[in-house]
């Protein structure tokens, strides 16, 4: 069996080699000729899996080691009787870590006391729900906009988009859709951005294209720069808006979900799905062997510090988002690579998830807060 896999899928050869011959490829530039004789295709979000890519090939199973499926022509796969699996939720914890690392950066650099702010979350899928739950468990006043999930029921504090736009912190985790009752393409446009007050924080870590970037740039200018922006996703990736990079607080190359454990979980989930599709034993390789432990296993913290300070120092001990921002800006200034955006993703400096580290605290209140923030906790 021939298996074509994106070169940025961690452990692809380790997990899949006992099932067949694994060839690693550049997912962004993948062609029909490369997949023509493959039996299995394993991709990430940079690969558009379409009829044009697959028709006439021997591919019988497609696995995407990502949570979204907007890059997959599911109708074609169904009609062609090609098996499919994605990895829903694999990077939810990693994206939540990104959001809180970014808020910690804004606290440390601008003294934004976000714990006491009104929080709005857009999108209540696996990622949005994880982000929402962390905020709620930390005692924040948190709201969510997702009309499709709201119709399905649930106990979240669902509100209108206008209500979200009145929040102090807005965290976007919506998929990119162009059709249906609630298309998200350009959902946050000029009319919506005009409703934002000065001092609002926007964190965009879902899909590029949900925000009208030209309108965002103009609104930032109208507010004299008093709009705090954290952008991980961009319209037109891998080509991204250099003017926008210049004004945002944090700019990163679509890596919010790129924790070591999150990416490994994505590969692991696709591996399990393929084994199930082939009616093979998925336990030949254990989950323990497939997903790494963290490098920093224990940190003692002082509960005497202000809550945001304690959180920021602990979070940045594991993952400081500003390192990715600095690296992106440096590489674009240096401009030695033909495709800086994809180069940064391919050569990403691995980071661990908060949950890989145990936090030692003596205060029960601090213990509850650190646990809600995603850490394991040891009460001293």
Protein Blocks (a to p, Z undefined) as FASTA:
>chain_A
ZZdddfklghklmmmmmnmccddddfklgcfklmmmpcbdcddfklccdfklmgopabfb
dcdfbfbfklpcfklmmmnopacdddehklmmmmmmmmmmmmmmmmmmnopafklpccdd
ehjafklmmmmmmmmmnopacddddfklmmnopjbdcddfklmmmpmbdcdfbdcdfedj
kdcehklcfklmmmpcghiacddffbghjacfklmmmmmmmnnopaccddfbdehiabdc
fklmmmmmbdcehillmcfklmmmmmmmmmmmmmmmnopafklpcfklmpccdfblbdcd
dfkbcfklmmmmmmmmmocfklmmmmmmmmmmnomafblmlmmmmmpccdddfklpccdd
fbfklmmmmmmnopacddZZ
